[in-house]
Amino acid sequence: MPDLLLELFSEEIPARMQARGAEDLAKAFASAVAPVLEGAPRPFYGPRRIGLSATLRAEVTTEGKEERGPRTSAPPAALDGFLKKHGATREMLAEQNGFWVFRKPAETVTAASLVASAMPALIRGFGWPKSMRWNGPFTWVRPLHRVLCVLDGQVVPFAIEELPGLVSGNETEGHRIMAAHAGKGGAFAVTGLADYEAGLRERFVVPDAAERMRIIEEGMNRLAAAQGVRVVPDRGLLEEVAGLVEWPVPLLGRIDDAFMDLPPELMRTTMRVNQRYFSLVKPDGSAAPFFALVANIAALDGGATLVAGNERVLRARLSDARFFWDQDRKQRLESYLPKLESVVFHAKLGTQGSRVQRLVKLARHLAPLVGADAGLAARAAELAKADLASGLVGEFPELQGIIGRYYALHQGEDPRVAEAIAAHYRPLGPGDAVPTEPVAIAVALADKLDTLAGFFAVDERPTGSGDPFALRRAALGVIRILRENGLRLRLGEVIGEAFFGFPQAVGETSSPEFGMAVAQEKLRGGYQAPKGSLHPPMVAAFAAGLVDFLAERLRVQLRAEGARHDLVAAAFGAGAEDDFVRLLARADALKALVEGADGPNLLAAYKRAANILRIEEKKDGPHQGAIDAALLTAPEEQALAAALDAAEPAVTASLAAENYISAMSALAALRGPLDAFFERVTVNDPVPELRRNRLRLLARLRAGIDAVADFSRIEG
């Protein structure tokens, strides 16, 4: 089968766009030439090129088919549009049952012709996150210089109308500098992927991004090992740097000893953000006086001049960082707080200063619930956002919290307060650790619950895939802190406490749940304008909606972990549960039941009972009330009633003691009597009294099981 090579050669493409651009090109190409494509295209990318290689079938014969068009009585414009769509003429149509029909004959399409016809539109309509316009209407991420497109050694000819003179060919270019110095500058021709890669290597270009990353990583590690240190892993920076160089040459520079007393996080951020340098550490984890950089040329002096120049640049950068570091520490953290009064957190939620006041109250409330000292939690919450107004965090926002910790230690704060300032943003993502010290836990939970309560109160919740305020991440952070620390927290009560900080939410900007609660209070005559306190029914309605959101996030997380999220839904459906640790314990016990010997049969019997009740209740309403023991004539229904008499108090006592294993064992005891009941007893007996009594018995069974979990939500 013929092989195709496609390369779009341009000015330097931003590193962050290269991989996505190559993937999008491969997807668009696969869609455009799907009839002849054999397997998936293989994309590649670099600083000045994106492209792909693919295996195609030489030709493909399409099946003939009929396309029904407009009615014969339709306006001429409708018919003209149909003809234009199919590239047909009036003579090629036939009348059939009052419609025009185009009978498209079978045709053989070659791979070359399909590629040639598809590529101009594909290139013209290719989407980049950001594009630039030049040479008239054509837009591309950077000026496009060449299009290489060869199929089995032959050029596939096509042109881009908007770029006169730019036609497909078989030429590409090597390294801008090193190829010219080696006497191999300018364009060179290729016939396929093998000599394309070989020709680029001869001209100092490594075309494969993964190989460039390997060269960089191995080279830096080798240089670091020679100095007895190691490189700090940074996958994101590695991918970015590999997109900046075509011929990677790792080098090692030295940091002046005068800067080694700066916080390692500050040095690392300065080097990473401003210069794309890699940090190194000693075997004990402390900062090493070295940095790694990657050059795009193999210098004749081994890189000595390059290293010296980068050392000078880094000295200037670290001098700037030291200036902010020294200036900031001349003030105490609390002196920055007044500046937060003029920093808007959100237009509907006030300033960062008002947020600090809310965090102090909420952290103080949470402290005894998580085993923290209330005074320390309040102090940490007061100072947690102070570094946002500092010069250093203004320069490097990535260091918020981290720098606050250093400043807190510098001014003699309790170490637990300092650690809480640094940790209260965590976890920042799935791989980030959660706070474990109680004071840090209190402030981290206060921060996330205040965010959730505030944005839900003013109805700025996530919609579909949009989540501009990262509320899903905040919710997952709350869940992880509770789960990984085994914290017993009544979320509804804490959310209600958080909501008291948002009296401005009562009004047209409030959430639907809260607005409905306000309306109900007005109808009852119980509503008053907020003057510091809110009515419990309103707060309860709001908290229940936010707990539902958190529970849904928990189910999403469990689904991602491969766990039985349906069991969490079943446990949550047993009642308004806002203690997630208790909820998960109930779900674990439920898992043991449904996956045990009695579980499948009990689940099937429950669903059978629920289905019977659903059908019969549509006919004559709910079947509630006392069961008449005298009408329990069959031994099997007597046995089921007796089993319920024994199970119900056992379940109630076990749930009260939070002994969910025991509660599930009590339910499992119903399996035998329930199987016998459905095997030998006719529920819809012709005698109305017997039918009604048996339906009440099933309703009692359903209610007893539903008190433990909503079995209807269990899959299987």
ZAMARGU-4260 file (C-alpha; in steps of 0.2 Angstrom, whole numbers, plus 5000, padded with zeros to 4 digits):
<rodrens>
0) 5000/5000/5000 | 5006/5018/4996 | 5013/5028/5010 | 5010/5047/5012 | 5020/5060/5020
5) 5013/5077/5024 | 5022/5092/5032 | 5017/5110/5035 | 5032/5120/5037 | 5031/5138/5045
10) 5039/5150/5056 | 5041/5145/5074 | 5025/5138/5082 | 5022/5141/5100 | 5027/5126/5110
15) 5011/5124/5119 | 5001/5123/5102 | 5012/5110/5093 | 5006/5093/5100 | 4988/5098/5099
20) 4990/5105/5082 | 4998/5089/5075 | 4984/5079/5083 | 4971/5090/5076 | 4979/5089/5059
25) 4979/5070/5060 | 4960/5069/5065 | 4955/5081/5051 | 4966/5072/5038 | 4958/5055/5044
30) 4941/5062/5042 | 4945/5069/5024 | 4952/5054/5017 | 4943/5041/5027 | 4938/5030/5011
35) 4957/5026/5007 | 4964/5027/5024 | 4972/5011/5031 | 4975/5013/5050 | 4977/5029/5060
40) 4989/5043/5054 | 5005/5045/5064 | 5007/5064/5068 | 5024/5072/5072 | 5028/5090/5077
45) 5042/5102/5081 | 5046/5121/5082 | 5044/5124/5064 | 5033/5110/5057 | 5018/5099/5060
50) 5015/5084/5050 | 5010/5066/5048 | 5013/5050/5039 | 4999/5038/5034 | 4997/5022/5024
55) 4983/5023/5011 | 4975/5011/4999 | 4979/5016/4981 | 4961/5017/4976 | 4944/5013/4982
60) 4927/5010/4972 | 4912/5018/4980 | 4895/5010/4979 | 4882/5018/4968 | 4867/5025/4978
65) 4851/5035/4976 | 4849/5052/4983 | 4831/5059/4984 | 4830/5077/4981 | 4815/5090/4982
70) 4798/5087/4976 | 4795/5089/4958 | 4783/5104/4962 | 4797/5112/4973 | 4803/5130/4968
75) 4817/5130/4956 | 4829/5137/4969 | 4827/5121/4979 | 4832/5110/4964 | 4846/5121/4960
80) 4853/5119/4977 | 4851/5100/4976 | 4860/5099/4959 | 4875/5110/4966 | 4877/5099/4981
85) 4879/5084/4971 | 4888/5091/4956 | 4874/5085/4945 | 4864/5092/4930 | 4845/5092/4927
90) 4847/5078/4914 | 4855/5066/4927 | 4839/5066/4938 | 4824/5055/4937 | 4806/5057/4943
95) 4800/5045/4956 | 4784/5046/4966 | 4783/5064/4965 | 4802/5068/4969 | 4818/5071/4960
100) 4830/5057/4962 | 4849/5057/4958 | 4856/5040/4954 | 4874/5042/4959 | 4884/5029/4949
105) 4899/5019/4957 | 4915/5027/4955 | 4934/5023/4958 | 4943/5036/4968 | 4962/5036/4969
110) 4971/5041/4985 | 4981/5054/4976 | 4965/5063/4969 | 4956/5062/4986 | 4971/5069/4995
115) 4973/5083/4982 | 4955/5088/4983 | 4954/5088/5002 | 4970/5096/5007 | 4967/5115/5002
120) 4951/5116/5012 | 4959/5106/5026 | 4973/5119/5027 | 4962/5134/5024 | 4950/5129/5038
125) 4963/5122/5051 | 4959/5130/5068 | 4973/5136/5080 | 4970/5143/5097 | 4977/5159/5091
130) 4981/5163/5073 | 4989/5178/5063 | 4983/5185/5047 | 4996/5189/5033 | 4996/5190/5014
135) 4977/5194/5013 | 4963/5184/5021 | 4974/5168/5025 | 4977/5164/5043 | 4989/5152/5051
140) 4997/5151/5068 | 5013/5158/5060 | 5017/5162/5041 | 5017/5146/5031 | 5032/5143/5020
145) 5030/5126/5013 | 5018/5111/5011 | 5027/5094/5008 | 5015/5081/5002 | 5022/5065/4994
150) 5013/5049/4990 | 5024/5034/4986 | 5038/5046/4981 | 5027/5057/4970 | 5021/5074/4974
155) 5002/5076/4977 | 4999/5092/4968 | 4988/5106/4975 | 4988/5124/4979 | 4982/5136/4992
160) 4972/5150/4982 | 4975/5163/4996 | 4994/5161/4995 | 4999/5163/4977 | 5015/5153/4974
165) 5012/5141/4988 | 5010/5124/4980 | 5013/5107/4987 | 5030/5099/4984 | 5043/5087/4990
170) 5055/5099/4999 | 5058/5104/5017 | 5072/5112/5027 | 5084/5108/5041 | 5090/5118/5056
175) 5090/5136/5052 | 5108/5139/5059 | 5118/5123/5060 | 5113/5116/5043 | 5119/5132/5035
180) 5136/5131/5044 | 5138/5113/5039 | 5135/5117/5021 | 5118/5109/5020 | 5107/5125/5022
185) 5091/5128/5011 | 5078/5116/5005 | 5081/5098/5001 | 5070/5085/4992 | 5063/5069/5000
190) 5053/5054/4993 | 5046/5047/5009 | 5047/5046/5028 | 5063/5036/5029 | 5074/5049/5019
195) 5064/5063/5027 | 5070/5058/5044 | 5087/5054/5038 | 5089/5071/5029 | 5083/5081/5044
200) 5095/5072/5055 | 5109/5076/5043 | 5103/5094/5045 | 5102/5094/5064 | 5084/5092/5066
205) 5077/5078/5078 | 5059/5077/5070 | 5051/5066/5084 | 5046/5075/5100 | 5047/5060/5111
210) 5065/5058/5105 | 5069/5076/5109 | 5062/5074/5126 | 5072/5058/5129 | 5088/5067/5123
215) 5085/5082/5135 | 5081/5071/5150 | 5095/5059/5148 | 5107/5073/5145 | 5102/5083/5160
220) 5102/5068/5171 | 5120/5063/5165 | 5126/5081/5169 | 5118/5082/5186 | 5125/5065/5191
225) 5142/5071/5187 | 5140/5084/5200 | 5132/5073/5213 | 5114/5081/5211 | 5098/5077/5202
230) 5086/5086/5191 | 5069/5090/5199 | 5056/5081/5187 | 5045/5093/5178 | 5035/5085/5164
235) 5027/5100/5158 | 5043/5110/5156 | 5051/5096/5148 | 5037/5095/5135 | 5038/5114/5132
240) 5057/5115/5130 | 5056/5100/5118 | 5045/5111/5107 | 5057/5125/5108 | 5072/5116/5101
245) 5076/5106/5085 | 5093/5100/5090 | 5093/5099/5109 | 5109/5101/5118 | 5107/5100/5137
250) 5119/5111/5147 | 5123/5114/5166 | 5125/5131/5174 | 5129/5137/5191 | 5119/5148/5203
255) 5129/5161/5213 | 5131/5156/5231 | 5124/5174/5236 | 5106/5168/5231 | 5106/5151/5239
260) 5097/5158/5254 | 5082/5162/5244 | 5067/5150/5246 | 5070/5135/5234 | 5052/5137/5228
265) 5056/5155/5223 | 5072/5151/5214 | 5063/5137/5205 | 5048/5148/5199 | 5060/5162/5194
270) 5070/5149/5183 | 5055/5140/5176 | 5043/5155/5172 | 5056/5167/5166 | 5070/5157/5158
275) 5063/5139/5156 | 5077/5132/5166 | 5077/5116/5176 | 5080/5116/5195 | 5092/5103/5203
280) 5092/5097/5221 | 5105/5088/5232 | 5103/5070/5238 | 5094/5076/5254 | 5082/5086/5244
285) 5089/5104/5247 | 5092/5116/5233 | 5108/5113/5223 | 5118/5128/5216 | 5115/5122/5198
290) 5102/5124/5184 | 5100/5115/5168 | 5096/5123/5151 | 5094/5117/5134 | 5102/5125/5119
295) 5096/5123/5101 | 5114/5122/5094 | 5130/5112/5097 | 5142/5126/5101 | 5160/5125/5095
300) 5166/5129/5113 | 5155/5115/5121 | 5142/5128/5127 | 5154/5138/5138 | 5148/5155/5131
305) 5130/5150/5131 | 5131/5144/5149 | 5140/5160/5155 | 5127/5171/5146 | 5113/5162/5154
310) 5121/5163/5171 | 5122/5182/5169 | 5103/5182/5165 | 5099/5172/5180 | 5109/5183/5191
315) 5098/5198/5185 | 5082/5188/5188 | 5087/5182/5205 | 5092/5199/5210 | 5074/5205/5205
320) 5067/5191/5216 | 5078/5196/5231 | 5072/5214/5230 | 5054/5209/5232 | 5059/5196/5245
325) 5068/5209/5255 | 5055/5222/5253 | 5041/5211/5258 | 5048/5205/5274 | 5050/5223/5280
330) 5031/5222/5284 | 5021/5210/5294 | 5008/5200/5285 | 4993/5208/5293 | 4999/5225/5286
335) 4994/5219/5269 | 4976/5215/5274 | 4970/5233/5271 | 4975/5232/5253 | 4964/5217/5250
340) 4949/5228/5253 | 4951/5236/5236 | 4954/5219/5227 | 4938/5212/5220 | 4935/5194/5223
345) 4919/5193/5212 | 4907/5207/5208 | 4893/5198/5217 | 4903/5192/5232 | 4913/5207/5237
350) 4932/5210/5240 | 4946/5199/5246 | 4945/5208/5262 | 4927/5203/5265 | 4932/5186/5260
355) 4945/5185/5274 | 4932/5190/5287 | 4921/5176/5281 | 4936/5163/5282 | 4940/5168/5299
360) 4923/5165/5306 | 4921/5149/5296 | 4938/5142/5301 | 4934/5146/5319 | 4918/5136/5317
365) 4926/5121/5308 | 4941/5120/5320 | 4933/5110/5334 | 4925/5099/5321 | 4941/5093/5314
370) 4952/5093/5330 | 4960/5110/5328 | 4964/5124/5339 | 4951/5138/5336 | 4962/5152/5339
375) 4976/5146/5328 | 4963/5142/5314 | 4956/5159/5315 | 4974/5167/5314 | 4979/5156/5299
380) 4963/5161/5290 | 4966/5179/5294 | 4983/5178/5286 | 4980/5165/5272 | 4977/5178/5259
385) 4988/5192/5265 | 5003/5187/5253 | 4991/5191/5238 | 4995/5209/5241 | 5014/5206/5242
390) 5026/5212/5229 | 5033/5194/5227 | 5016/5186/5224 | 5012/5200/5212 | 5027/5195/5202
395) 5024/5176/5204 | 5006/5172/5207 | 5011/5153/5207 | 5019/5156/5224 | 5003/5162/5233
400) 5002/5153/5250 | 5020/5147/5249 | 5027/5164/5251 | 5014/5168/5265 | 5021/5153/5274
405) 5039/5160/5274 | 5033/5177/5279 | 5023/5170/5293 | 5038/5160/5300 | 5049/5175/5298
410) 5038/5186/5309 | 5037/5172/5322 | 5019/5164/5319 | 5015/5147/5326 | 5022/5134/5314
415) 5005/5127/5312 | 4998/5144/5306 | 5012/5145/5294 | 5009/5128/5287 | 4990/5131/5286
420) 4994/5147/5275 | 5004/5136/5263 | 4992/5121/5263 | 4975/5129/5262 | 4975/5130/5243
425) 4978/5111/5242 | 4974/5099/5234 | 4977/5109/5218 | 4974/5093/5207 | 4972/5074/5207
430) 4991/5071/5211 | 4992/5084/5224 | 4992/5079/5243 | 4979/5085/5254 | 4982/5094/5271
435) 4983/5083/5286 | 4987/5095/5300 | 4971/5100/5309 | 4973/5119/5308 | 4978/5117/5289
440) 4962/5106/5287 | 4951/5119/5295 | 4957/5133/5284 | 4958/5123/5268 | 4940/5117/5271
445) 4934/5135/5275 | 4942/5141/5259 | 4934/5129/5248 | 4917/5129/5256 | 4916/5148/5256
450) 4920/5147/5237 | 4906/5134/5234 | 4893/5143/5245 | 4897/5160/5238 | 4896/5156/5220
455) 4881/5144/5222 | 4872/5158/5232 | 4873/5170/5217 | 4869/5156/5205 | 4886/5155/5196
460) 4887/5137/5196 | 4895/5125/5183 | 4885/5122/5167 | 4889/5108/5156 | 4907/5108/5153
465) 4910/5126/5158 | 4917/5129/5176 | 4925/5146/5175 | 4927/5147/5194 | 4934/5129/5196
470) 4919/5124/5208 | 4921/5106/5203 | 4939/5106/5208 | 4934/5114/5225 | 4921/5101/5228
475) 4933/5087/5224 | 4946/5095/5236 | 4933/5095/5250 | 4929/5077/5246 | 4947/5072/5246
480) 4951/5081/5262 | 4936/5072/5271 | 4940/5055/5264 | 4959/5054/5266 | 4958/5061/5283
485) 4943/5051/5288 | 4934/5066/5295 | 4916/5065/5301 | 4908/5082/5296 | 4890/5086/5294
490) 4892/5096/5278 | 4874/5103/5278 | 4877/5112/5294 | 4894/5118/5289 | 4887/5124/5272
495) 4873/5133/5282 | 4886/5142/5292 | 4896/5147/5277 | 4880/5154/5269 | 4878/5166/5283
500) 4892/5176/5276 | 4882/5180/5260 | 4867/5190/5265 | 4869/5199/5249 | 4864/5183/5240
505) 4846/5186/5245 | 4838/5194/5229 | 4837/5192/5211 | 4855/5185/5209 | 4852/5171/5222
510) 4852/5153/5217 | 4835/5144/5212 | 4835/5134/5228 | 4837/5149/5239 | 4825/5160/5229
515) 4812/5146/5230 | 4814/5145/5249 | 4813/5164/5251 | 4797/5164/5241 | 4790/5150/5252
520) 4794/5160/5267 | 4785/5176/5260 | 4770/5166/5257 | 4770/5160/5275 | 4773/5178/5281
525) 4789/5173/5289 | 4801/5182/5277 | 4811/5197/5283 | 4824/5207/5274 | 4841/5200/5280
530) 4849/5210/5294 | 4862/5198/5300 | 4852/5182/5301 | 4843/5171/5289 | 4829/5159/5291
535) 4834/5141/5294 | 4822/5134/5281 | 4830/5145/5267 | 4848/5139/5273 | 4842/5121/5274
540) 4836/5122/5256 | 4852/5130/5250 | 4863/5118/5259 | 4853/5103/5252 | 4857/5108/5234
545) 4875/5110/5237 | 4876/5094/5246 | 4869/5086/5231 | 4882/5094/5220 | 4896/5087/5232
550) 4888/5070/5232 | 4888/5070/5213 | 4906/5075/5213 | 4909/5060/5224 | 4901/5048/5212
555) 4911/5055/5198 | 4927/5053/5208 | 4922/5035/5212 | 4918/5031/5194 | 4935/5037/5189
560) 4943/5026/5202 | 4933/5011/5195 | 4923/5009/5211 | 4904/5005/5213 | 4897/5023/5211
565) 4880/5016/5210 | 4881/5009/5228 | 4885/5027/5234 | 4870/5033/5225 | 4860/5019/5233
570) 4867/5024/5250 | 4864/5042/5247 | 4846/5038/5242 | 4842/5031/5259 | 4840/5048/5266
575) 4848/5065/5267 | 4866/5060/5271 | 4879/5074/5272 | 4892/5064/5282 | 4902/5057/5267
580) 4913/5046/5278 | 4898/5038/5285 | 4890/5037/5268 | 4905/5028/5261 | 4905/5016/5276
585) 4887/5012/5272 | 4891/5010/5253 | 4906/4998/5258 | 4894/4987/5268 | 4881/4988/5254
590) 4895/4981/5242 | 4898/4967/5254 | 4880/4963/5254 | 4876/4964/5235 | 4892/4954/5230
595) 4889/4941/5243 | 4879/4925/5242 | 4862/4932/5247 | 4864/4949/5238 | 4859/4946/5220
600) 4843/4936/5225 | 4839/4949/5238 | 4841/4963/5225 | 4831/4954/5212 | 4817/4951/5225
605) 4817/4969/5230 | 4816/4975/5213 | 4801/4963/5209 | 4792/4969/5225 | 4795/4987/5220
610) 4789/4984/5202 | 4773/4976/5209 | 4770/4990/5221 | 4773/5003/5207 | 4761/4995/5195
615) 4747/4993/5209 | 4749/5010/5217 | 4745/5018/5200 | 4729/5009/5201 | 4723/5012/5218
620) 4736/5023/5227 | 4749/5019/5241 | 4747/5003/5250 | 4750/5009/5268 | 4744/5005/5285
625) 4744/4991/5297 | 4745/4973/5291 | 4731/4962/5297 | 4739/4946/5305 | 4723/4937/5303
630) 4724/4938/5284 | 4741/4931/5283 | 4735/4914/5278 | 4749/4907/5268 | 4764/4900/5279
635) 4776/4909/5267 | 4768/4926/5270 | 4768/4923/5289 | 4786/4918/5288 | 4790/4934/5279
640) 4781/4945/5291 | 4790/4936/5306 | 4807/4939/5297 | 4802/4958/5295 | 4797/4959/5313
645) 4815/4952/5318 | 4824/4962/5304 | 4817/4980/5307 | 4822/4983/5325 | 4839/4975/5321
650) 4841/4987/5306 | 4836/5002/5316 | 4848/4998/5330 | 4862/4994/5319 | 4860/5011/5309
655) 4859/5021/5325 | 4875/5013/5330 | 4882/5015/5313 | 4886/4997/5312 | 4882/4995/5293
660) 4889/4977/5292 | 4876/4972/5305 | 4862/4981/5296 | 4866/4972/5280 | 4867/4956/5289
665) 4849/4959/5295 | 4843/4962/5277 | 4852/4947/5271 | 4841/4936/5283 | 4826/4941/5273
670) 4832/4933/5257 | 4825/4915/5261 | 4808/4921/5267 | 4806/4933/5252 | 4811/4919/5239
675) 4798/4907/5246 | 4785/4921/5247 | 4787/4925/5228 | 4788/4907/5224 | 4772/4901/5232
680) 4761/4917/5236 | 4750/4926/5223 | 4751/4944/5228 | 4736/4950/5217 | 4724/4938/5225
685) 4706/4938/5218 | 4701/4941/5236 | 4703/4960/5238 | 4707/4959/5257 | 4721/4947/5254
690) 4728/4957/5240 | 4728/4973/5250 | 4736/4965/5265 | 4750/4957/5254 | 4753/4973/5245
695) 4755/4981/5262 | 4767/4968/5267 | 4778/4972/5252 | 4777/4990/5255 | 4783/4987/5273
700) 4797/4976/5265 | 4802/4990/5253 | 4801/5004/5267 | 4813/4993/5278 | 4825/4990/5264
705) 4825/5008/5259 | 4829/5014/5276 | 4846/5006/5273 | 4849/5010/5255 | 4839/5014/5239
710) 4841/4997/5230 | 4832/5004/5215 | 4848/5013/5211 | 4859/4998/5211 | 4864/4992/5194
715) 4863/4974/5190
</rodrens>
